[in-house]
């Protein structure tokens, strides 16, 4: 299972083990438009011209996933 958070940099390094290369990727998932104006500002994506959740993913070339951020 991929981790959701690391308490320090040592824990992150231990999770990676002997991995030489890490691929960092960001992605956006569509969501309904929030009702409050402040939530709309946070969730709006100018790139997609809609409201999205943004997340990060760390993986390697073998497609092993080490980290997925919360949406």
ChimeraX attribute file (.defattr): number of C-alpha atoms within 10 A of each C-alpha:
attribute: neighborCount
match mode: 1-to-1
recipient: residues
	/A:1	8
	/A:2	14
	/A:3	13
	/A:4	11
	/A:5	12
	/A:6	12
	/A:7	7
	/A:8	8
	/A:9	9
	/A:10	10
	/A:11	11
	/A:12	15
	/A:13	12
	/A:14	9
	/A:15	15
	/A:16	18
	/A:17	8
	/A:18	8
	/A:19	11
	/A:20	8
	/A:21	10
	/A:22	15
	/A:23	12
	/A:24	11
	/A:25	11
	/A:26	11
	/A:27	10
	/A:28	14
	/A:29	10
	/A:30	14
	/A:31	12
	/A:32	11
	/A:33	14
	/A:34	14
	/A:35	8
	/A:36	8
	/A:37	9
	/A:38	9
	/A:39	12
	/A:40	16
	/A:41	11
	/A:42	12
	/A:43	18
	/A:44	19
	/A:45	16
	/A:46	9
	/A:47	6
	/A:48	10
	/A:49	8
	/A:50	14
	/A:51	21
	/A:52	21
	/A:53	16
	/A:54	16
	/A:55	14
	/A:56	14
	/A:57	18
	/A:58	19
	/A:59	19
	/A:60	15
	/A:61	11
	/A:62	6
	/A:63	9
	/A:64	12
	/A:65	17
	/A:66	18
	/A:67	20
	/A:68	18
	/A:69	14
	/A:70	11
	/A:71	10
